[in-house]
Amino acid sequence: MSPPLFLLLFLSPLQPPPPPNPGDDRPLYGGVPAGPATAEVLDLTLLDAIERGLQRNLGLLLGEQRVRAAQGARWEALSELLPQLSFRLSETRQKVNLEAFGFTGIVGFPDIPPLVGPFNVFDVRAQVTDTVFAFGSYEKVRAEKRRIEAARLDLQDVRDRVVLASANLYMRAVAEESRIDAARAQLETARVLHELAQDRKKAGLAPALDVLRAEVERAAREQETIVAEVRLAKAKLALARAIGLPLGQPFRLAEHVPYSPAPILPLEEALKTAYAGRSDWKAGQARLRAAEAARRSAAGERLPALDVWGDYGALGASIGGARATYTLGAAIRVSLFDGGKTIGKVLQADAALEGERAALEDLRARVRYEVEGAALDLKAAQDRVGVAERGMALAKEELTQARDRFQAGVASNIDVVQAQESVAGATESYIASLYDHNVAKAAMARALGLAEATYKQLLRGE
């Protein structure tokens, strides 16, 4: 016996699953609107949605700014090794108390007053300083260079996740649109059966209970249609936001993503592809190398450093009386005791290094689990599509036979109502299985690190 309609509404997978890792990927479901909306209805295909997401998605734009921030940090670190050039022009008027500097009396010159001046000093010069060698600074630059590499790889990983998020939201909207079509078809069937029950009651061939039962079924289908329309509207809003459509831009889904089975790679081949292609795995390795360089930089602050400096300019009481002067110098700096500052930096760098090592090992395991999980989901989804398709055909045949029996007067319409509920449940299972299958294909591409490079072929089942 089929479950009642209200159970189907709450127990069947009418609600789409939440986005993967919503806490981690929340920016991927936001976007920056691209200009003003137009009155023309936009025809949006799946590929259009993905390409727009790769341009206007919030997660991607934030990732680009993280790359810029990493580049700025590298320049800041590099400034410790590059020459510092400055220019100074000054004109001062002074009066000096010689007694303040210990000149209380000069033998042979008893009449020199303690106050000298006022007098003018004009000085113009260029100054340059440079750290020729500092091991800690060199390693700091290397660490920042690795962080730039990691940020760029993270950006590529974000692009793969944007492909997955955009495809997920588009196919969710397609599934909701399919639910509307199914709900409207079921509403039309309920309307016809309601009219048939009324005709049979007028002819004295059916009790009033059959009419009431058909009317309840029709009302339930009307409610289901209303709910489906609201879900589609919300799914389209979520899609428009993630891909950065202009605010209020009307659009229609121009593609329904037909079923096309995808090949499933053997596990070892899939893992080899994932470790070779996933940007997050490469970014984790780059962050580990950055942490190693940062550790060497912290320890290198104990080593000697060589600084040179110089200036050249003109000095005098006035511009006309200024004479050329210069200074050249060099020094070796050795930190003997800095109050434990270097020890603290080394301890922090050690902790960060061990954290990156642990994170990389966790990522290694996560890549394997995601590949295995994606393969299982894809295989199960493909099997479910076939089963759901057969179940939907059987449910429709059951409804046809029940309607024929009721029309022939050999059964009440309770069989028809149950058959309608079976059709509703089977149709929902078929729609949900198609959605899950398409999402599983996109998730497999993401797990292999090939989402952006191969999503067009994968969605076609190649």
C-alpha positions as semicolon CSV with decimal commas, in nm:
position;residue;x (nm);y (nm);z (nm)
1;M;0,000;0,000;0,000
2;S;0,138;0,340;-0,100
3;P;0,211;0,595;0,176
4;P;-0,027;0,889;0,218
5;L;0,051;1,207;0,028
6;F;0,151;1,411;0,334
7;L;0,416;1,148;0,415
8;L;0,551;1,171;0,063
9;L;0,579;1,546;0,097
10;F;0,783;1,521;0,416
11;L;0,972;1,195;0,375
12;S;1,054;1,195;0,005
13;P;1,361;1,395;-0,105
14;L;1,164;1,699;-0,220
15;Q;1,397;1,921;-0,025
16;P;1,730;1,947;-0,212
17;P;2,037;1,847;-0,012
18;P;2,237;2,131;0,143
19;P;2,545;2,255;-0,039
20;P;2,862;2,055;0,031
21;N;3,060;2,192;0,327
22;P;2,840;2,500;0,370
23;G;3,056;2,633;0,651
24;D;3,378;2,608;0,447
25;D;3,230;2,707;0,111
26;R;2,990;2,980;0,220
27;P;3,156;3,249;0,001
28;L;3,106;3,020;-0,301
29;Y;2,731;3,070;-0,267
30;G;2,764;3,450;-0,286
31;G;2,850;3,671;-0,578
32;V;2,908;4,029;-0,692
33;P;2,625;4,147;-0,922
34;A;2,743;4,241;-1,270
35;G;2,583;4,575;-1,354
36;P;2,216;4,668;-1,392
37;A;1,942;4,423;-1,489
38;T;1,778;4,427;-1,832
39;A;1,412;4,382;-1,917
40;E;1,492;4,099;-2,156
41;V;1,461;3,748;-2,015
42;L;1,803;3,582;-2,017
43;D;1,834;3,227;-2,149
44;L;2,082;3,064;-1,913
45;T;2,250;2,733;-1,993
46;L;2,456;2,525;-1,753
47;L;2,780;2,629;-1,922
48;D;2,674;2,995;-1,910
49;A;2,609;2,963;-1,537
50;I;2,951;2,808;-1,474
51;E;3,132;3,068;-1,684
52;R;2,952;3,353;-1,510
53;G;3,039;3,197;-1,175
54;L;3,405;3,187;-1,277
55;Q;3,388;3,563;-1,328
56;R;3,160;3,699;-1,054
57;N;3,154;3,444;-0,771
58;L;3,244;3,593;-0,433
59;G;3,473;3,307;-0,330
60;L;3,676;3,353;-0,648
61;L;3,706;3,730;-0,607
62;L;3,819;3,686;-0,246
63;G;4,075;3,429;-0,359
64;E;4,219;3,676;-0,610
65;Q;4,262;3,933;-0,333
66;R;4,440;3,674;-0,117
67;V;4,694;3,631;-0,396
68;R;4,747;4,007;-0,404
69;A;4,790;4,015;-0,027
70;A;5,052;3,739;-0,049
71;Q;5,237;3,936;-0,315
72;G;5,234;4,240;-0,088
73;A;5,376;4,034;0,200
74;R;5,660;3,917;-0,026
75;W;5,748;4,276;-0,120
76;E;5,749;4,366;0,248
77;A;5,990;4,080;0,323
78;L;6,204;4,166;0,021
79;S;6,241;4,524;0,142
80;E;6,473;4,399;0,417
81;L;6,727;4,296;0,149
82;L;6,683;4,561;-0,120
83;P;6,870;4,894;-0,104
84;Q;6,688;5,180;0,067
85;L;6,743;5,511;-0,113
86;S;6,629;5,846;0,026
87;F;6,681;6,215;-0,042
88;R;6,696;6,492;0,217
89;L;6,710;6,869;0,184
90;S;6,731;7,083;0,497
91;E;6,799;7,444;0,599
92;T;6,841;7,518;0,972
93;R;6,941;7,812;1,189
94;Q;7,110;7,725;1,517
95;K;7,250;7,874;1,835
96;V;7,459;7,629;2,036
97;N;7,560;7,630;2,405
98;L;7,912;7,484;2,413
99;E;7,897;7,433;2,789
100;A;7,627;7,174;2,735
101;F;7,885;6,968;2,545
102;G;8,162;7,006;2,809
103;F;8,341;7,310;2,668
104;T;8,368;7,509;2,993
105;G;8,698;7,668;2,891
106;I;8,954;7,621;2,617
107;V;9,324;7,671;2,691
108;G;9,465;7,957;2,483
109;F;9,123;8,084;2,389
110;P;8,980;8,231;2,707
111;D;8,753;8,476;2,526
112;I;8,541;8,219;2,339
113;P;8,186;8,267;2,467
114;P;7,983;7,964;2,575
115;L;7,711;8,053;2,324
116;V;7,794;8,016;1,955
117;G;7,570;8,154;1,685
118;P;7,320;8,199;1,558
119;F;7,445;8,042;1,233
120;N;7,290;7,867;0,931
121;V;7,336;7,510;0,816
122;F;7,233;7,403;0,466
123;D;7,245;7,029;0,384
124;V;7,132;6,840;0,075
125;R;7,220;6,475;0,019
126;A;7,113;6,133;-0,105
127;Q;7,141;5,840;0,133
128;V;7,151;5,467;0,060
129;T;7,152;5,170;0,298
130;D;7,161;4,802;0,210
131;T;7,172;4,471;0,391
132;V;7,421;4,273;0,185
133;F;7,372;3,948;0,370
134;A;7,117;3,834;0,629
135;F;7,031;3,466;0,624
136;G;6,706;3,514;0,814
137;S;6,581;3,775;0,567
138;Y;6,669;3,555;0,267
139;E;6,468;3,267;0,410
140;K;6,181;3,501;0,494
141;V;6,162;3,603;0,128
142;R;6,164;3,236;0,026
143;A;5,879;3,167;0,269
144;E;5,668;3,450;0,125
145;K;5,739;3,328;-0,227
146;R;5,603;2,985;-0,131
147;R;5,298;3,150;0,021
148;I;5,230;3,327;-0,308
149;E;5,252;2,990;-0,481
150;A;5,011;2,842;-0,226
151;A;4,769;3,134;-0,269
152;R;4,767;3,090;-0,647
153;L;4,706;2,718;-0,612
154;D;4,430;2,787;-0,360
155;L;4,277;3,022;-0,617
156;Q;4,279;2,742;-0,874
157;D;4,117;2,514;-0,619
158;V;3,851;2,779;-0,559
159;R;3,785;2,785;-0,934
160;D;3,723;2,409;-0,925
161;R;3,486;2,455;-0,632
162;V;3,308;2,740;-0,811
163;V;3,245;2,502;-1,101
164;L;3,097;2,249;-0,857
165;A;2,887;2,509;-0,674
166;S;2,754;2,669;-0,995
167;A;2,670;2,333;-1,149
168;N;2,508;2,218;-0,824
169;L;2,285;2,525;-0,802
170;Y;2,190;2,513;-1,171
171;M;2,099;2,145;-1,158
172;R;1,907;2,202;-0,836
173;A;1,701;2,466;-1,016
174;V;1,649;2,225;-1,306
175;A;1,530;1,958;-1,061
176;E;1,285;2,203;-0,904
177;E;1,155;2,297;-1,248
178;S;1,104;1,928;-1,323
179;R;0,912;1,897;-0,996
180;I;0,680;2,175;-1,112
181;D;0,616;1,997;-1,441
182;A;0,546;1,673;-1,256
183;A;0,322;1,847;-1,001
184;R;0,119;2,017;-1,273
185;A;0,078;1,690;-1,462
186;Q;-0,037;1,519;-1,144
187;L;-0,276;1,808;-1,072
188;E;-0,429;1,767;-1,418
189;T;-0,470;1,392;-1,355
190;A;-0,634;1,464;-1,018
191;R;-0,869;1,715;-1,186
192;V;-0,977;1,458;-1,449
193;L;-1,032;1,191;-1,184
194;H;-1,230;1,435;-0,971
195;E;-1,458;1,509;-1,265
196;L;-1,492;1,136;-1,335
197;A;-1,595;1,073;-0,973
198;Q;-1,853;1,351;-0,995
199;D;-1,997;1,207;-1,318
200;R;-2,017;0,857;-1,167
201;K;-2,189;0,995;-0,856
202;K;-2,448;1,178;-1,070
203;A;-2,510;0,853;-1,256
204;G;-2,559;0,670;-0,925
205;L;-2,253;0,452;-0,985
206;A;-2,029;0,587;-0,707
207;P;-2,085;0,704;-0,348
208;A;-2,022;1,061;-0,231
209;L;-1,713;0,936;-0,049
210;D;-1,540;0,876;-0,382
211;V;-1,606;1,237;-0,485
212;L;-1,477;1,364;-0,150
213;R;-1,167;1,149;-0,173
214;A;-1,095;1,275;-0,528
215;E;-1,147;1,635;-0,416
216;V;-0,900;1,594;-0,128
217;E;-0,648;1,447;-0,370
218;R;-0,693;1,738;-0,610
219;A;-0,645;1,993;-0,330
220;A;-0,328;1,815;-0,218
221;R;-0,190;1,829;-0,572
222;E;-0,268;2,201;-0,589
223;Q;-0,071;2,255;-0,269
224;E;0,218;2,051;-0,405
225;T;0,225;2,266;-0,718
226;I;0,236;2,587;-0,511
227;V;0,523;2,452;-0,300
228;A;0,714;2,345;-0,611
229;E;0,679;2,691;-0,766
230;V;0,816;2,858;-0,453
231;R;1,109;2,615;-0,440
232;L;1,197;2,687;-0,801
233;A;1,187;3,062;-0,738
234;K;1,421;3,025;-0,439
235;A;1,654;2,791;-0,628
236;K;1,681;3,046;-0,909
237;L;1,753;3,323;-0,658
238;A;2,037;3,116;-0,506
239;L;2,178;3,048;-0,852
240;A;2,157;3,413;-0,958
241;R;2,337;3,522;-0,642
242;A;2,623;3,272;-0,673
243;I;2,701;3,355;-1,038
244;G;2,665;3,731;-0,994
245;L;2,367;3,801;-1,217
246;P;2,246;4,163;-1,202
247;L;1,998;4,219;-0,921
248;G;1,645;4,150;-1,040
249;Q;1,758;4,004;-1,374
250;P;1,485;3,773;-1,511
251;F;1,615;3,450;-1,662
252;R;1,498;3,108;-1,767
253;L;1,677;2,775;-1,751
254;A;1,764;2,694;-2,111
255;E;1,905;2,346;-2,050
256;H;1,770;2,043;-1,864
257;V;2,094;1,838;-1,845
258;P;1,985;1,498;-1,981
259;Y;2,106;1,179;-1,821
260;S;2,443;1,061;-1,950
261;P;2,640;0,800;-1,752
262;A;3,001;0,884;-1,677
263;P;3,295;0,642;-1,666
264;I;3,428;0,550;-1,322
265;L;3,807;0,521;-1,302
266;P;3,973;0,240;-1,107
267;L;4,067;0,361;-0,759
268;E;4,445;0,361;-0,805
269;E;4,421;0,550;-1,134
270;A;4,177;0,797;-0,983
271;L;4,405;0,859;-0,684
272;K;4,704;0,911;-0,911
273;T;4,506;1,164;-1,112
274;A;4,385;1,341;-0,798
275;Y;4,728;1,379;-0,638
276;A;4,870;1,501;-0,969
277;G;4,589;1,743;-1,047
278;R;4,432;1,875;-0,726
279;S;4,534;2,231;-0,655
280;D;4,452;2,211;-0,284
281;W;4,701;1,924;-0,247
282;K;4,971;2,123;-0,427
283;A;4,884;2,430;-0,219
284;G;4,928;2,225;0,100
285;Q;5,273;2,119;-0,015
286;A;5,363;2,482;-0,093
287;R;5,247;2,592;0,252
288;L;5,465;2,323;0,410
289;R;5,769;2,450;0,217
290;A;5,682;2,804;0,327
291;A;5,669;2,692;0,691
292;E;6,008;2,521;0,654
293;A;6,159;2,842;0,512
294;A;5,997;3,046;0,792
295;R;6,157;2,811;1,047
296;R;6,499;2,865;0,888
297;S;6,436;3,240;0,882
298;A;6,360;3,250;1,254
299;A;6,669;3,047;1,341
300;G;6,881;3,256;1,100
301;E;6,834;3,571;1,306
302;R;7,115;3,443;1,532
303;L;7,363;3,454;1,242
304;P;7,576;3,760;1,154
305;A;7,442;4,012;0,904
306;L;7,637;4,256;0,686
307;D;7,507;4,611;0,631
308;V;7,654;4,889;0,416
309;W;7,548;5,250;0,390
310;G;7,655;5,577;0,238
311;D;7,548;5,928;0,155
312;Y;7,661;6,205;-0,075
313;G;7,562;6,568;-0,073
314;A;7,657;6,927;-0,003
315;L;7,694;7,092;0,338
316;G;7,754;7,458;0,424
317;A;7,627;7,774;0,585
318;S;7,440;7,866;0,266
319;I;7,359;7,722;-0,073
320;G;7,644;7,915;-0,235
321;G;7,894;7,813;0,030
322;A;7,801;7,444;0,044
323;R;8,079;7,192;-0,018
324;A;8,052;6,831;-0,132
325;T;8,064;6,577;0,150
326;Y;8,005;6,205;0,171
327;T;7,997;5,913;0,413
328;L;8,068;5,545;0,350
329;G;8,034;5,268;0,606
330;A;7,990;4,897;0,664
331;A;7,911;4,691;0,970
332;I;7,862;4,333;1,078
333;R;7,570;4,280;1,313
334;V;7,567;3,988;1,555
335;S;7,281;3,937;1,799
336;L;7,427;3,831;2,133
337;F;7,114;3,852;2,345
338;D;6,771;3,979;2,241
339;G;6,573;3,896;2,553
340;G;6,444;3,564;2,410
341;K;6,288;3,720;2,098
342;T;6,461;3,477;1,861
343;I;6,376;3,180;2,081
344;G;6,011;3,284;2,072
345;K;6,013;3,318;1,694
346;V;6,173;2,974;1,654
347;L;5,916;2,814;1,882
348;Q;5,631;2,975;1,689
349;A;5,784;2,869;1,357
350;D;5,828;2,512;1,487
351;A;5,464;2,500;1,592
352;A;5,349;2,635;1,256
353;L;5,569;2,384;1,072
354;E;5,434;2,087;1,266
355;G;5,081;2,216;1,209
356;E;5,138;2,232;0,833
357;R;5,280;1,880;0,832
358;A;4,976;1,748;1,015
359;A;4,742;1,943;0,787
360;L;4,913;1,801;0,478
361;E;4,878;1,445;0,603
362;D;4,513;1,510;0,681
363;L;4,470;1,651;0,331
364;R;4,635;1,342;0,184
365;A;4,376;1,125;0,357
366;R;4,091;1,363;0,269
367;V;4,180;1,349;-0,100
368;R;4,163;0,970;-0,091
369;Y;3,833;0,968;0,099
370;E;3,680;1,224;-0,135
371;V;3,784;1,023;-0,441
372;E;3,648;0,700;-0,296
373;G;3,330;0,870;-0,177
374;A;3,272;1,041;-0,512
375;A;3,314;0,709;-0,693
376;L;3,063;0,542;-0,460
377;D;2,815;0,826;-0,501
378;L;2,850;0,822;-0,878
379;K;2,803;0,446;-0,903
380;A;2,503;0,451;-0,669
381;A;2,345;0,748;-0,850
382;Q;2,376;0,578;-1,187
383;D;2,215;0,262;-1,050
384;R;1,939;0,468;-0,885
385;V;1,848;0,641;-1,212
386;G;1,777;0,309;-1,380
387;V;1,575;0,178;-1,086
388;A;1,380;0,504;-1,050
389;E;1,300;0,511;-1,420
390;R;1,157;0,159;-1,407
391;G;0,966;0,241;-1,087
392;M;0,810;0,548;-1,250
393;A;0,698;0,346;-1,551
394;L;0,541;0,083;-1,325
395;A;0,365;0,348;-1,114
396;K;0,215;0,508;-1,425
397;E;0,094;0,168;-1,543
398;E;-0,058;0,109;-1,198
399;L;-0,242;0,443;-1,222
400;T;-0,373;0,361;-1,570
401;Q;-0,511;0,026;-1,457
402;A;-0,664;0,172;-1,139
403;R;-0,834;0,448;-1,337
404;D;-0,968;0,199;-1,590
405;R;-1,105;-0,022;-1,310
406;F;-1,270;0,275;-1,142
407;Q;-1,420;0,395;-1,469
408;A;-1,551;0,045;-1,536
409;G;-1,712;0,039;-1,191
410;V;-1,529;-0,265;-1,063
411;A;-1,334;-0,072;-0,792
412;S;-1,358;0,241;-0,579
413;N;-1,129;0,535;-0,636
414;I;-0,922;0,457;-0,328
415;D;-0,702;0,247;-0,560
416;V;-0,677;0,546;-0,794
417;V;-0,569;0,779;-0,513
418;Q;-0,307;0,533;-0,395
419;A;-0,183;0,491;-0,751
420;Q;-0,156;0,869;-0,787
421;E;0,055;0,884;-0,473
422;S;0,274;0,606;-0,612
423;V;0,325;0,806;-0,932
424;A;0,413;1,117;-0,727
425;G;0,667;0,928;-0,519
426;A;0,819;0,751;-0,820
427;T;0,845;1,075;-1,015
428;E;1,012;1,250;-0,724
429;S;1,259;0,962;-0,686
430;Y;1,344;0,983;-1,056
431;I;1,398;1,361;-1,044
432;A;1,608;1,332;-0,728
433;S;1,819;1,051;-0,875
434;L;1,890;1,255;-1,190
435;Y;1,991;1,552;-0,977
436;D;2,212;1,336;-0,755
437;H;2,374;1,176;-1,059
438;N;2,462;1,508;-1,221
439;V;2,594;1,646;-0,892
440;A;2,794;1,325;-0,840
441;K;2,961;1,376;-1,179
442;A;3,058;1,731;-1,090
443;A;3,180;1,614;-0,747
444;M;3,393;1,345;-0,911
445;A;3,555;1,609;-1,134
446;R;3,623;1,817;-0,822
447;A;3,767;1,517;-0,636
448;L;4,004;1,449;-0,926
449;G;4,110;1,815;-0,946
450;L;3,976;1,846;-1,301
451;A;3,652;2,036;-1,250
452;E;3,738;2,350;-1,444
453;A;3,942;2,169;-1,710
454;T;3,693;1,893;-1,789
455;Y;3,347;1,993;-1,670
456;K;3,215;2,031;-2,024
457;Q;3,319;1,678;-2,122
458;L;3,219;1,526;-1,787
459;L;2,869;1,670;-1,797
460;R;2,826;1,510;-2,139
461;G;2,938;1,178;-1,992
462;E;3,273;1,168;-2,173
